[in-house]
Amino acid sequence: MRFLPLLVLVSQLAAAQVVSSPNEQASSGPAKRDDNGYSKVVSWDKYSLIVNGQRIFVHGGEFHPFRLPVPDLWTDVLQKYKAAGLNTVSIYFHWGMSNPSKGVLDFDGVRALQPLLDAAKEVGLWVILRPGMSLLPSLRKTPRDLHRTLGRCLGPYINAETSAGGMPHWVTAEVPGYLRTNSSSYTEAYTPYWEYMAEITAKNQITAGGPIILIQIDNEYVQYDSSGGNPGKAGYFDDLEKALRKKGVVIPTTYNDPGMNGNFVSGEGKVDIYGIDSYPGGFDCRIGAPLTSVTTNYYQYHAATNPSQPFLIPEFQSGSIEPWGPTSVGYERCRVTFGSDYESLFNINLWANNVKMVSYYMAYGGTSWGHIPFHKVYTSYDYGAAIAENRWITAKYQEVKRQGLFLRSAKEFITTDIVGNSTDSTIVPVSNSEVYVTYLKNPTSGGGFYIARHTDSTSNSTVTFKLGVNTSSGSLQLPTSSSGITIPGRRSQITVTDFLYGSSRALYSTASILFAGSIGSRDVLYLYGDPGIQYEAAIKFSGTPTTTNSNVASLGASVQGATLLKIKPSTSGLTFVYDNSRLIIVSATSVADTFWSPAIAGSGNYGSYWSFGSTGAVLIWGPQLVRDVDLQGSKLSITGDVQTPSSTDITIIAPANISSVSLNGKALAVTPSPKIKGILAAKYSSSKPGINLPSLSSGWKYFDSLPEIKQNYSDQGWNSANKQTTNSPFKPYYGDSNGPILYGCDYGFCEGQVFWKGHFKATGAEKGVNLTINGGEAFAASVWLNGKFVKSTYGKSTYPAYTWPVLDPAIEETDEFFEFPAGSLLVGKENVLTVLHDNMGLNETNDWNAETSKSPRGIRGYKLQGADTTFNSWKVQGKLGGYTDYPDKTRGVLNEGGFYAERAGYHLPALPTSVTNAWVTRSPSQGPPTTSPGVGFFRKEFKLDIDSSLDAALSFNFKDIGSNPHWRATLWVNGWTMGRVVGDMGPQFKFPVHEGILDYDGTNVVAVAIWAFEPGAVKVDVSMAVDAVVEGGIGKVGVVGTTSKWQPRTGLV
């Protein structure tokens, strides 16, 4: 994720209260074109990026393939990006998953990058590769810390709310030098991974025929050396860039500054194109949270920092993270906070500041399955994004699409100068001071773009105003036929002048534009707006135009030689105004949301790319999603999704020669419009069978997954915890003299649950033990002595995750006294203290100090009380094999934790009945058979039979039905760790699981481990649900991990 340091946020908030200076006019004269000296295929000037000689407005979204571990579904997400009008995908790649231990690189299966790059090119999306991610400064008691920094990048580090910011866990344990610097030990650690990434980039960059046009160097960092240590940050960037060039990477490098700090604009480690990340909305999704203002000084900063480059925002906030805890409101609420109003106001504010390169973080968030997340966040990484975690498009997706199709259509908007704003009435006359308007103009054609919002951008009021504009026919005050232009609260409005569509120009329009271009031999302009608001446009027709509904679009008097259209949008359908060569479409916003404008692919290496190989577009109304079209002669083939069961009315606006149409291979009976050529009507009926899910109320098998506390359990095969030193800068607080360091990562156990056993000979005077246990925010731990429960301890998170001041601090370690129960000591004999704790993930970079990722997860202090007794030995056990020899190479190093059932592989498919026959029949809703704290493991097999023509979103749901709320659960589906539940904390109890993890046409396995922390009955209802279904999708999805099934595991202890 990405958060700006506090100092930056404060400066932006201050700037947001002041209207920008009117002296904004850019210098005149031709823009100087530049490149990096390695290749001219990707170049730039002050306006935009130039790719293969064509300007592009880089309009993209972030995607993390590792958060969707089904490669077949990557195409689904990318198609939805393109359908929304996006032309670029920004990709994080996870170093830690691909380099699980020193000297081991694993780019197989879900960790392979080439299939994703191939899919992006096939779909027609440019790629900005960011092989690593960002950093997150911690909060301090100074303004610098108010906003935090997280990010993503191509550098080895990738923040993004991942454990250790995406660095391999072995690096945090084994590298003695400063992380994310040019220290020799860190350089040695990342070099094999970085060289591989450089090689695959070189093979897939645009100069080699691939889709990659930019590559980011590391993420959200500082160029200067931190005070008190950690030198070599700029040298680290310089080393990364030199390594890329050495491997033949010639495309431009970029960087995402965590704020307006000027890092890596010049000097050592400088990149080719500099950008800033921006998260202006904060991270509080609660109802009633204070509204934030738009940032108003973007343009001034850019003009003072890198004015010869296009304005780049590598990460622009499109949602928010949600931390653990009962006060978290969940991602659906974030989707409202950062919904279409936010997108209209904040996204378009970027356009008003002449930003021409932007990527939304996140456009699709996905799932932090396994042990991917860092300690602040839970399994879902939905992010409140336009595309939900289950891959379903949401209401806010439609606003992204409206903006995307406009930017794709408005070719002249790519090259604009800011002329001025309404603080100077001689430049932009506005009748209402509550409205702030910025005027941008294409210096060649004169096409104008007037972007309006509330002066107080937090206002929810509806305002009306008159606007003075410049046109090729003279100055006008708009509107000419009504009382004013209307802007609802927290939204933007764009008025265009001399607007190009096809080979025609509209004199002006106060209505929004969805599409502009040529379809067949006709120039087409699609105008839309909200019912109850009046708009107008002035269009030059040939002769007298015809309107199909004068109540929606009536013809008025001539305005400087153009026909006035008075527009009152209606939800009843489409209205057409047309002559022989022009077609104006008018509708309400809600109707426009059901339209799609797929590009018609052309030939050549980039045939799927808009304006590079595509031969035009069509407009299609009706389907829930149009993924692609193919035009061969007079036959139009549509691929998309439709509701089922249902009958879908479809309208197609296409070249007039189209006579045959199919949807998903099914021929449609089409009816041409009797009046307007090129408009076809059709109906698609779907009667696919419903989905019958199995009941999960019975048929479970139960296994006691805590044999470690039993008296006859031997830890002889466990690792001896005997290290006297650690590379972590966070040293133990206290312990026995010459006692060992008890940090899990130092012994190879960095993921999930870790067990510690301390052995001592009791005198009888021991009263208990002091323990400091560190597991990260929201962790928990339970302690037993000789098999008898002592006590549990709990961390907690805080909401919002990033805010200042912190009124309720998070807890990532506890220091407590654990009093031994009466009768638990074995006097004169060996006693065994067992500690089971959660590792919730390692910290990211805090305060520009990457050493914070060397998190001391484990026991930071231990001391027996009541006697001078010391521990004579410690043993440790986590996931089987640790990070060096874990058995499940398919799902990878971050999938499994340390529960006994996991170490035994009981969560995997194909566990023989010879094993489960010894278990008892018992369901999670019955709970473990004992009310004592412990860990119970439940497993069930079930079958699915879902038609392959359906795309269905399924989920597993947990509900507490017992009397003891103090429990945690882990969910496995076909061996994949797909969810972690904290019963008394939440907020996540619903877990989407995709086809490809689930076998939609076969046998599946669901397993649940329930860890009870306090005495009492824990009962949890586990069920499945169909959350959405359509006919369509991408077809048959391969099941990932079918060859990785249960086998007897060696080394199980």
MIVOGU-956733 format. One record per residue (C-alpha): x, y, z. Coordinates in steps of 0.1 Angstrom, whole numbers, padded with zeros to 4 digits, always signed. Layout:
BEGIN
XYZ/...
//
This chain:
BEGIN
+0000+0000+0000/+0011+0034-0001/+0010+0062+0024/+0027+0095+0023/+0049+0106+0052/+0032+0130+0075/+0051+0161+0065/+0039+0156+0030/+0003+0150+0040/+0003+0182+0061/+0017+0202+0032/-0009+0188+0009/-0038+0194+0033/-0027+0229+0038/-0025+0235+0001/-0059+0220-0003/-0074+0249+0016/-0060+0275-0008/-0072+0279-0044/-0043+0277-0068/-0027+0307-0083/-0041+0320-0115/-0007+0323-0130/-0007+0288-0143/-0003+0293-0180/+0023+0270-0195/+0051+0284-0216/+0043+0285-0252/+0063+0269-0280/+0068+0233-0291/+0074+0207-0265/+0109+0192-0264/+0108+0154-0270/+0132+0134-0248/+0143+0098-0243/+0168+0080-0220/+0195+0075-0246/+0190+0038-0248/+0160+0037-0271/+0136+0061-0287/+0107+0036-0289/+0094+0050-0256/+0100+0087-0254/+0083+0116-0238/+0078+0154-0236/+0061+0177-0211/+0027+0165-0222/+0027+0127-0224/+0044+0094-0230/+0051+0086-0266/+0051+0049-0276/+0061+0039-0311/+0055+0075-0322/+0020+0077-0307/+0010+0097-0277/-0008+0078-0250/-0026+0090-0218/-0013+0062-0195/-0045+0052-0177/-0040+0021-0157/-0047+0000-0126/-0027-0019-0102/-0028-0058-0103/-0010-0082-0080/-0010-0117-0097/+0002-0133-0065/-0031-0123-0049/-0050-0143-0075/-0032-0177-0075/-0052-0190-0105/-0033-0180-0137/-0063-0188-0160/-0082-0160-0142/-0056-0133-0148/-0071-0129-0183/-0105-0123-0167/-0092-0094-0146/-0072-0079-0175/-0102-0080-0198/-0122-0061-0172/-0095-0035-0170/-0096-0030-0207/-0134-0030-0209/-0133+0000-0184/-0112+0019-0209/-0079+0014-0192/-0049+0009-0214/-0022-0001-0189/-0017-0025-0160/+0008-0019-0133/+0022-0051-0119/+0038-0059-0086/+0058-0091-0084/+0067-0108-0051/+0103-0115-0045/+0097-0135-0013/+0075-0161-0030/+0100-0166-0059/+0131-0168-0038/+0120-0188-0007/+0155-0195+0005/+0191-0185-0002/+0202-0198-0036/+0167-0210-0046/+0146-0193-0074/+0112-0206-0082/+0092-0191-0110/+0070-0220-0117/+0032-0222-0116/+0015-0193-0099/+0049-0176-0096/+0055-0174-0133/+0056-0140-0148/+0056-0148-0185/+0020-0161-0187/+0008-0128-0172/+0028-0107-0197/+0015-0129-0225/-0021-0124-0213/-0016-0086-0211/-0004-0084-0246/-0032-0107-0259/-0058-0085-0242/-0041-0053-0253/-0027-0036-0222/+0006-0020-0217/+0026-0031-0187/+0044-0010-0161/+0065-0036-0143/+0071-0030-0106/+0091-0061-0095/+0090-0049-0059/+0069-0027-0036/+0069+0002-0012/+0077+0013+0022/+0057+0024+0052/+0071+0049+0077/+0058+0044+0112/+0039+0070+0131/+0059+0093+0153/+0049+0123+0173/+0059+0148+0146/+0039+0160+0115/+0063+0140+0093/+0046+0108+0103/+0009+0117+0099/+0007+0098+0067/+0025+0066+0060/+0042+0052+0031/+0037+0020+0014/+0043+0013-0022/+0052-0010-0050/+0078-0012-0076/+0101-0032-0097/+0128-0031-0071/+0132-0061-0049/+0111-0045-0022/+0073-0043-0026/+0055-0031+0004/+0018-0036-0005/+0007-0047+0029/+0028-0079+0026/+0050-0095+0052/+0084-0078+0052/+0072-0058+0022/+0076-0087-0001/+0112-0095+0008/+0120-0131+0014/+0118-0140+0051/+0153-0156+0049/+0167-0122+0039/+0153-0107+0071/+0169-0134+0091/+0202-0141+0073/+0214-0107+0059/+0235-0088+0084/+0238-0056+0064/+0212-0028+0061/+0183-0039+0040/+0173-0018+0009/+0208-0002+0007/+0239-0010-0013/+0254-0031+0016/+0273-0060+0002/+0252-0087+0020/+0219-0072+0008/+0232-0068-0027/+0243-0104-0027/+0209-0115-0015/+0188-0097-0041/+0211-0100-0072/+0199-0135-0085/+0163-0124-0083/+0169-0090-0098/+0190-0104-0127/+0162-0128-0135/+0137-0100-0135/+0160-0079-0157/+0163-0108-0182/+0125-0114-0184/+0120-0076-0188/+0145-0074-0216/+0127-0102-0234/+0093-0086-0230/+0100-0049-0233/+0084-0031-0263/+0116-0030-0282/+0116-0068-0282/+0079-0070-0292/+0065-0073-0257/+0040-0052-0237/+0064-0037-0211/+0068+0001-0216/+0081+0012-0182/+0099-0003-0153/+0099+0011-0117/+0130+0012-0095/+0122+0000-0060/+0094+0019-0043/+0085+0049-0021/+0119+0055-0006/+0143+0084+0001/+0174+0094-0017/+0193+0106+0014/+0208+0085+0041/+0188+0081+0072/+0200+0100+0103/+0219+0077+0126/+0227+0050+0100/+0214+0031+0070/+0237+0047+0044/+0236+0037+0007/+0200+0043-0004/+0209+0063-0035/+0237+0039-0043/+0212+0011-0040/+0190+0027-0067/+0220+0033-0089/+0230-0004-0086/+0195-0016-0095/+0194+0006-0126/+0229-0004-0138/+0219-0041-0134/+0189-0035-0157/+0210-0018-0184/+0236-0046-0182/+0209-0071-0190/+0196-0052-0220/+0167-0033-0205/+0163-0001-0225/+0128+0012-0217/+0125+0041-0193/+0128+0037-0156/+0103+0054-0132/+0100+0060-0095/+0071+0067-0072/+0081+0093-0046/+0059+0089-0015/+0051+0126-0016/+0063+0159-0029/+0098+0153-0018/+0119+0154-0050/+0136+0121-0044/+0155+0107-0074/+0146+0135-0098/+0183+0142-0101/+0216+0130-0086/+0227+0095-0078/+0201+0069-0085/+0179+0093-0106/+0153+0077-0128/+0141+0086-0163/+0106+0097-0154/+0098+0108-0119/+0064+0105-0103/+0046+0109-0070/+0022+0086-0052/-0009+0102-0038/-0035+0090-0012/-0056+0121-0006/-0086+0103+0008/-0071+0090+0040/-0078+0055+0054/-0110+0059+0074/-0140+0042+0058/-0164+0047+0087/-0197+0065+0083/-0193+0101+0095/-0155+0101+0090/-0143+0136+0080/-0143+0143+0043/-0110+0151+0028/-0102+0179+0003/-0087+0175-0031/-0050+0183-0034/-0047+0216-0052/-0009+0220-0056/-0001+0190-0078/+0005+0212-0108/+0027+0237-0091/+0049+0210-0076/+0053+0193-0110/+0061+0226-0127/+0088+0233-0102/+0102+0198-0101/+0102+0180-0135/+0082+0202-0160/+0099+0187-0191/+0084+0153-0182/+0047+0142-0183/+0031+0143-0149/+0031+0108-0135/+0011+0094-0105/+0022+0058-0103/-0002+0051-0074/-0034+0070-0070/-0057+0060-0042/-0087+0040-0053/-0097+0025-0020/-0083+0018+0014/-0068-0010+0035/-0088-0023+0065/-0070-0036+0096/-0079-0063+0120/-0104-0054+0147/-0140-0051+0157/-0141-0014+0148/-0131-0022+0112/-0160-0016+0089/-0151-0039+0060/-0144-0033+0024/-0179-0029+0012/-0181+0002+0033/-0148+0014+0018/-0163+0009-0016/-0188+0035-0006/-0163+0059+0009/-0142+0057-0022/-0170+0052-0046/-0181+0069-0077/-0184+0103-0061/-0148+0101-0048/-0136+0089-0082/-0154+0117-0100/-0140+0144-0077/-0105+0131-0070/-0096+0113-0103/-0108+0142-0124/-0089+0167-0101/-0058+0150-0115/-0068+0159-0150/-0073+0195-0139/-0037+0194-0127/-0026+0181-0161/-0017+0146-0149/-0013+0124-0180/+0000+0092-0165/-0019+0076-0136/-0025+0041-0122/-0052+0034-0096/-0042+0015-0065/-0061-0009-0065/-0082-0016-0095/-0085-0052-0083/-0071-0061-0049/-0075-0099-0046/-0067-0121-0016/-0038-0122+0007/-0040-0159+0011/-0016-0180+0031/+0009-0159+0050/+0012-0131+0024/-0001-0102+0046/+0018-0081+0070/+0005-0079+0105/-0019-0050+0102/-0043-0065+0077/-0065-0096+0073/-0069-0121+0045/-0090-0100+0021/-0072-0074+0001/-0104-0063-0017/-0093-0027-0010/-0128-0014-0019/-0116-0016-0055/-0137-0012-0086/-0134-0049-0091/-0143-0068-0060/-0121-0096-0045/-0144-0122-0061/-0137-0106-0095/-0172-0090-0098/-0175-0055-0112/-0191-0031-0088/-0209+0002-0090/-0177+0022-0088/-0163+0003-0118/-0189+0022-0139/-0174+0055-0130/-0139+0042-0139/-0154+0031-0172/-0171+0064-0179/-0138+0082-0173/-0118+0056-0192/-0139+0057-0223/-0138+0095-0223/-0100+0096-0221/-0098+0070-0248/-0121+0092-0270/-0107+0126-0262/-0076+0124-0283/-0068+0161-0280/-0069+0160-0242/-0036+0142-0242/-0019+0174-0252/-0032+0203-0231/-0018+0233-0214/-0034+0248-0183/-0045+0283-0194/-0058+0293-0160/-0086+0290-0135/-0116+0308-0121/-0096+0328-0095/-0089+0351-0125/-0123+0361-0140/-0105+0374-0171/-0094+0339-0180/-0123+0318-0167/-0154+0338-0158/-0177+0319-0134/-0209+0334-0119/-0207+0315-0086/-0177+0317-0062/-0187+0283-0048/-0175+0268-0080/-0138+0264-0090/-0130+0258-0127/-0097+0250-0144/-0093+0257-0182/-0071+0234-0202/-0065+0239-0239/-0050+0219-0268/-0023+0243-0282/-0027+0231-0317/-0065+0226-0323/-0078+0250-0296/-0100+0223-0282/-0110+0234-0246/-0117+0215-0214/-0133+0233-0185/-0131+0211-0154/-0154+0223-0126/-0158+0213-0089/-0169+0229-0057/-0144+0254-0044/-0148+0237-0010/-0143+0202-0023/-0158+0187+0008/-0192+0202+0001/-0222+0180-0005/-0244+0208-0018/-0257+0210-0053/-0246+0243-0070/-0255+0260-0102/-0233+0284-0122/-0228+0302-0155/-0195+0297-0173/-0177+0319-0198/-0159+0298-0225/-0138+0304-0256/-0147+0287-0288/-0136+0288-0324/-0167+0309-0331/-0162+0334-0303/-0168+0337-0266/-0200+0323-0250/-0217+0322-0216/-0230+0288-0209/-0256+0275-0207/-0276+0295-0232/-0310+0279-0226/-0312+0273-0188/-0304+0289-0155/-0270+0273-0152/-0246+0243-0152/-0253+0221-0122/-0228+0201-0101/-0240+0178-0074/-0219+0176-0042/-0185+0158-0043/-0184+0155-0080/-0167+0171-0110/-0182+0184-0142/-0165+0189-0176/-0175+0213-0203/-0158+0208-0236/-0154+0233-0265/-0145+0226-0301/-0145+0189-0292/-0133+0164-0318/-0153+0133-0325/-0144+0114-0356/-0139+0141-0383/-0164+0164-0367/-0163+0189-0339/-0189+0199-0313/-0189+0236-0306/-0195+0228-0269/-0212+0204-0246/-0221+0207-0209/-0232+0171-0209/-0207+0143-0201/-0191+0124-0230/-0189+0086-0229/-0177+0080-0265/-0165+0101-0294/-0152+0087-0327/-0162+0072-0359/-0183+0040-0363/-0184+0030-0399/-0189+0061-0420/-0206+0080-0393/-0192+0103-0366/-0206+0093-0332/-0209+0113-0300/-0224+0098-0269/-0237+0124-0243/-0251+0115-0209/-0261+0131-0176/-0283+0127-0145/-0321+0129-0147/-0334+0161-0132/-0305+0182-0145/-0306+0201-0178/-0276+0201-0202/-0270+0214-0236/-0247+0209-0266/-0241+0228-0298/-0235+0205-0328/-0230+0214-0365/-0251+0191-0386/-0255+0188-0424/-0290+0199-0430/-0318+0195-0405/-0312+0167-0379/-0338+0143-0365/-0344+0135-0329/-0361+0103-0318/-0373+0118-0285/-0378+0156-0283/-0385+0153-0245/-0349+0141-0240/-0331+0159-0267/-0349+0188-0283/-0336+0210-0311/-0331+0247-0303/-0321+0278-0321/-0287+0281-0338/-0257+0290-0316/-0230+0306-0337/-0238+0283-0367/-0244+0251-0346/-0277+0234-0337/-0285+0237-0300/-0295+0205-0283/-0314+0209-0251/-0309+0177-0231/-0330+0163-0203/-0317+0128-0197/-0342+0100-0191/-0337+0064-0177/-0362+0051-0202/-0336+0043-0228/-0317+0058-0257/-0324+0090-0277/-0308+0095-0311/-0302+0128-0329/-0288+0123-0364/-0282+0133-0399/-0266+0113-0427/-0231+0115-0413/-0234+0122-0376/-0251+0103-0347/-0256+0119-0313/-0266+0094-0286/-0282+0108-0254/-0291+0089-0222/-0291+0090-0185/-0259+0081-0166/-0274+0048-0155/-0281+0038-0191/-0246+0048-0202/-0233+0024-0175/-0247-0005-0194/-0228+0004-0226/-0195-0011-0237/-0171+0000-0263/-0149-0028-0273/-0121-0022-0298/-0120-0041-0330/-0087-0058-0331/-0065-0054-0361/-0035-0072-0374/+0002-0070-0364/+0021-0074-0332/+0000-0049-0313/-0033-0056-0331/-0053-0057-0298/-0041-0023-0286/-0063+0007-0289/-0051+0031-0317/-0020+0010-0323/-0036-0020-0340/-0073-0017-0335/-0094-0007-0364/-0122+0011-0345/-0149+0003-0320/-0185-0006-0317/-0210+0003-0290/-0230-0025-0273/-0257-0021-0247/-0272-0048-0226/-0247-0074-0214/-0233-0073-0179/-0198-0072-0195/-0185-0072-0231/-0150-0087-0230/-0141-0087-0267/-0155-0085-0302/-0143-0098-0336/-0154-0084-0369/-0150-0105-0400/-0167-0089-0430/-0203-0085-0421/-0201-0109-0390/-0197-0095-0355/-0188-0120-0328/-0192-0108-0292/-0177-0124-0261/-0192-0113-0228/-0212-0120-0197/-0250-0120-0193/-0273-0126-0163/-0287-0160-0160/-0315-0170-0160/-0327-0140-0179/-0336-0124-0212/-0312-0096-0221/-0321-0069-0246/-0291-0059-0267/-0285-0028-0288/-0255-0026-0311/-0242+0004-0329/-0218-0008-0355/-0208-0003-0391/-0238-0004-0414/-0227-0035-0432/-0231-0058-0401/-0257-0084-0408/-0248-0113-0385/-0242-0111-0348/-0233-0138-0322/-0228-0137-0285/-0205-0164-0269/-0209-0184-0301/-0247-0183-0301/-0263-0166-0332/-0286-0137-0324/-0317-0128-0344/-0310-0091-0351/-0335-0064-0362/-0320-0034-0379/-0333+0001-0371/-0358+0011-0398/-0345+0047-0396/-0309+0048-0386/-0283+0026-0403/-0259+0007-0382/-0282+0003-0352/-0293-0033-0345/-0315-0048-0318/-0314-0083-0305/-0323-0105-0275/-0303-0131-0257/-0321-0157-0236/-0301-0176-0210/-0317-0205-0191/-0286-0221-0176/-0292-0244-0147/-0289-0231-0112/-0260-0239-0088/-0267-0264-0061/-0241-0262-0034/-0235-0290-0009/-0244-0286+0027/-0214-0283+0050/-0234-0291+0081/-0223-0327+0084/-0198-0352+0070/-0168-0338+0088/-0139-0357+0104/-0122-0343+0135/-0086-0346+0147/-0070-0332+0178/-0043-0310+0163/-0025-0301+0196/-0005-0333+0205/+0024-0310+0214/+0011-0304+0249/+0006-0341+0258/+0030-0356+0284/+0040-0384+0261/+0048-0360+0232/+0085-0359+0224/+0102-0328+0210/+0134-0346+0203/+0131-0340+0165/+0125-0303+0169/+0151-0277+0162/+0173-0268+0192/+0168-0231+0199/+0203-0223+0209/+0214-0192+0189/+0232-0165+0208/+0231-0138+0182/+0205-0124+0158/+0207-0100+0128/+0175-0083+0141/+0183-0049+0156/+0155-0056+0181/+0173-0075+0208/+0158-0095+0236/+0147-0076+0267/+0156-0101+0292/+0163-0138+0297/+0185-0164+0314/+0222-0156+0316/+0236-0169+0283/+0202-0180+0273/+0193-0184+0237/+0175-0160+0214/+0140-0172+0206/+0130-0155+0173/+0112-0179+0149/+0128-0165+0117/+0163-0172+0131/+0154-0209+0130/+0136-0208+0096/+0101-0205+0110/+0086-0172+0098/+0051-0182+0087/+0020-0187+0108/+0021-0207+0141/+0053-0214+0160/+0058-0237+0190/+0084-0232+0217/+0092-0257+0244/+0113-0246+0274/+0127-0273+0296/+0136-0267+0333/+0139-0288+0365/+0116-0275+0391/+0124-0270+0428/+0088-0263+0437/+0093-0227+0444/+0086-0215+0409/+0054-0194+0408/+0052-0187+0371/+0071-0172+0342/+0074-0137+0327/+0071-0138+0289/+0074-0111+0263/+0058-0125+0232/+0060-0107+0198/+0036-0118+0171/+0026-0086+0154/-0006-0067+0156/-0037-0089+0163/-0015-0118+0173/-0023-0142+0201/-0004-0169+0221/-0014-0197+0245/+0009-0212+0272/+0008-0246+0289/+0029-0261+0316/+0032-0299+0315/+0000-0301+0294/-0020-0279+0318/-0033-0246+0304/-0018-0215+0320/-0031-0185+0301/-0035-0168+0267/-0023-0133+0257/-0035-0111+0229/-0023-0083+0207/-0046-0059+0189/-0048-0037+0159/-0061-0001+0157/-0085+0017+0133/-0077+0034+0111/-0045+0016+0104/-0027+0048+0095/-0037+0079+0114/-0024+0105+0138/-0028+0110+0167/-0030+0074+0177/-0056+0074+0205/-0057+0036+0209/-0023+0022+0200/-0020-0012+0184/-0002-0040+0203/+0022-0063+0185/+0039-0077+0216/+0028-0084+0252/+0048-0086+0284/+0029-0106+0310/+0033-0128+0340/+0020-0164+0335/+0011-0179+0369/+0015-0217+0370/-0018-0235+0380/-0018-0254+0412/-0005-0289+0408/+0011-0282+0374/+0047-0283+0386/+0066-0315+0386/+0090-0310+0416/+0124-0324+0411/+0116-0335+0376/+0119-0320+0341/+0091-0296+0334/+0080-0284+0299/+0066-0250+0292/+0049-0249+0258/+0042-0216+0240/+0021-0215+0208/+0019-0181+0191/+0008-0166+0159/+0031-0148+0135/+0008-0123+0118/+0035-0113+0093/+0066-0092+0095/+0067-0054+0095/+0074-0034+0064/+0099-0006+0061/+0092+0021+0088/+0106+0056+0088/+0129+0049+0058/+0145+0021+0079/+0141-0013+0063/+0157-0029+0093/+0122-0029+0108/+0114-0059+0086/+0138-0079+0108/+0108-0082+0131/+0115-0101+0164/+0086-0125+0161/+0089-0150+0190/+0098-0146+0226/+0117-0114+0234/+0119-0121+0271/+0116-0151+0294/+0123-0155+0332/+0110-0180+0357/+0097-0163+0389/+0098-0175+0425/+0131-0192+0423/+0165-0189+0406/+0156-0217+0383/+0167-0213+0347/+0157-0231+0315/+0182-0258+0306/+0171-0260+0269/+0146-0246+0244/+0132-0263+0213/+0113-0247+0184/+0090-0260+0157/+0070-0242+0130/+0060-0252+0095/+0074-0285+0084/+0109-0279+0069/+0108-0241+0076/+0115-0219+0047/+0144-0240+0035/+0128-0274+0031/+0090-0270+0031/+0074-0299+0012/+0046-0281-0008/+0065-0265-0037/+0033-0260-0057/+0016-0236-0033/+0049-0223-0021/+0067-0210+0009/+0039-0188+0022/+0011-0213+0022/+0016-0234+0054/+0020-0226+0091/+0030-0247+0121/-0002-0265+0133/+0004-0302+0136/-0023-0311+0111/-0006-0287+0086/+0028-0303+0092/+0012-0337+0086/-0004-0324+0054/-0039-0333+0065/-0053-0302+0047/-0042-0315+0013/-0063-0334-0012/-0063-0372-0015/-0057-0379+0022/-0064-0417+0024/-0093-0430+0045/-0067-0452+0063/-0058-0420+0080/-0092-0404+0086/-0109-0437+0097/-0091-0432+0130/-0106-0398+0135/-0140-0391+0150/-0171-0378+0131/-0176-0342+0143/-0184-0309+0126/-0172-0274+0134/-0207-0265+0144/-0204-0290+0172/-0169-0277+0181/-0140-0295+0196/-0151-0323+0220/-0134-0305+0249/-0140-0271+0264/-0103-0267+0273/-0081-0243+0252/-0065-0262+0223/-0065-0267+0186/-0090-0289+0167/-0089-0298+0130/-0119-0305+0109/-0119-0319+0073/-0146-0326+0048/-0148-0337+0011/-0176-0325-0012/-0183-0324-0049/-0192-0296-0072/-0209-0298-0106/-0211-0263-0121/-0217-0258-0158/-0185-0246-0175/-0204-0219-0193/-0211-0202-0159/-0188-0179-0140/-0198-0182-0104/-0185-0164-0073/-0185-0187-0043/-0175-0181-0007/-0170-0199+0026/-0187-0182+0056/-0180-0185+0093/-0205-0178+0121/-0199-0180+0158/-0227-0201+0174/-0210-0211+0206/-0206-0194+0240/-0169-0188+0238/-0159-0160+0215/-0121-0164+0220/-0111-0185+0191/-0093-0183+0158/-0097-0204+0127/-0077-0212+0096/-0095-0222+0063/-0079-0245+0037/-0095-0253+0004/-0079-0281-0016/-0047-0274+0003/-0046-0237-0001/-0047-0215+0030/-0076-0192+0020/-0085-0175+0052/-0076-0167+0088/-0104-0158+0112/-0101-0140+0146/-0135-0148+0162/-0134-0120+0189/-0118-0094+0166/-0129-0098+0130/-0139-0082+0108/-0136-0109+0082/-0159-0140+0083/-0166-0143+0046/-0139-0157+0023/-0143-0157-0015/-0126-0188-0031/-0121-0188-0069/-0126-0215-0094/-0092-0230-0100/-0087-0232-0062/-0121-0250-0062/-0127-0277-0087/-0161-0268-0102/-0164-0302-0117/-0150-0327-0092/-0142-0335-0056/-0130-0308-0032/-0116-0307+0003/-0123-0281+0029/-0104-0281+0062/-0107-0258+0093/-0085-0256+0123/-0101-0240+0154/-0078-0226+0181/-0096-0220+0214/-0079-0195+0237/-0100-0197+0268/-0121-0224+0285/-0156-0227+0271/-0175-0242+0242/-0164-0230+0207/-0188-0238+0180/-0185-0224+0145/-0209-0228+0116/-0191-0231+0083/-0212-0228+0051/-0208-0220+0014/-0227-0194-0006/-0232-0184-0043/-0225-0147-0042/-0230-0140-0080/-0233-0159-0112/-0233-0151-0149/-0233-0170-0181/-0200-0163-0198/-0166-0159-0181/-0135-0170-0197/-0144-0207-0201/-0129-0237-0184/-0105-0228-0156/-0077-0252-0148/-0074-0263-0112/-0041-0252-0097/-0022-0278-0076/-0039-0310-0088/-0006-0328-0088/+0002-0317-0052/-0017-0341-0031/-0011-0357+0003/+0018-0380+0007/+0034-0393+0039/+0057-0365+0051/+0092-0372+0063/+0105-0353+0092/+0071-0349+0108/+0075-0342+0145/
//
